[in-house]
Amino acid sequence: MPIFLKKLLIILSVGFLIYFMAFRPQGAADLFKAIGVALLAIAAGLGDFLTSLFS
């Protein structure tokens, strides 16, 4: 991917996040909460897998 396109996508993504947090703060909070719950579920599943693998 060309560097210009990569920088443009990063700038647009950051701009969208700022817009989303400014005009839909509850929606942004719910989104980040859902991402956090999903990451914790993945970590718990990985921990369970490793525990059962080594016991």
C-alpha positions as CSV (number, residue, x, y, z in Angstrom):
1,M,0.0,0.0,0.0
2,P,1.5,3.4,-0.9
3,I,2.5,5.6,2.0
4,F,0.2,8.4,0.9
5,L,-2.8,6.1,1.0
6,K,-1.8,4.7,4.4
7,K,-1.5,8.2,5.9
8,L,-4.8,9.3,4.4
9,L,-6.6,6.3,5.9
10,I,-5.1,6.9,9.3
11,I,-6.1,10.6,9.2
12,L,-9.6,9.7,8.1
13,S,-9.9,7.1,10.8
14,V,-8.7,9.4,13.5
15,G,-11.1,12.1,12.2
16,F,-14.0,9.7,12.3
17,L,-13.2,8.7,15.8
18,I,-13.0,12.3,17.0
19,Y,-16.3,13.1,15.2
20,F,-18.0,10.0,16.7
21,M,-16.9,10.8,20.2
22,A,-17.9,14.4,19.9
23,F,-21.4,13.9,18.5
24,R,-22.3,10.4,19.8
25,P,-20.4,10.1,23.2
26,Q,-22.8,7.4,24.5
27,G,-22.5,5.4,21.3
28,A,-18.7,5.7,21.5
29,A,-18.7,4.6,25.1
30,D,-20.8,1.6,24.3
31,L,-18.6,0.7,21.4
32,F,-15.4,0.8,23.5
33,K,-17.1,-1.1,26.3
34,A,-18.1,-3.8,23.9
35,I,-14.6,-4.0,22.6
36,G,-13.3,-4.3,26.1
37,V,-15.7,-7.1,27.0
38,A,-14.8,-9.0,23.8
39,L,-11.0,-8.7,24.6
40,L,-11.6,-9.9,28.1
41,A,-13.6,-12.9,26.8
42,I,-10.8,-13.8,24.4
43,A,-8.2,-13.5,27.2
44,A,-10.3,-15.7,29.5
45,G,-10.8,-18.3,26.7
46,L,-7.0,-18.3,26.0
47,G,-6.3,-18.7,29.8
48,D,-8.8,-21.6,30.0
49,F,-7.2,-23.3,27.0
50,L,-3.7,-23.0,28.4
51,T,-4.8,-24.2,31.8
52,S,-6.4,-27.3,30.3
53,L,-3.4,-27.8,28.0
54,F,-0.8,-27.9,30.8
55,S,-2.8,-29.8,33.4
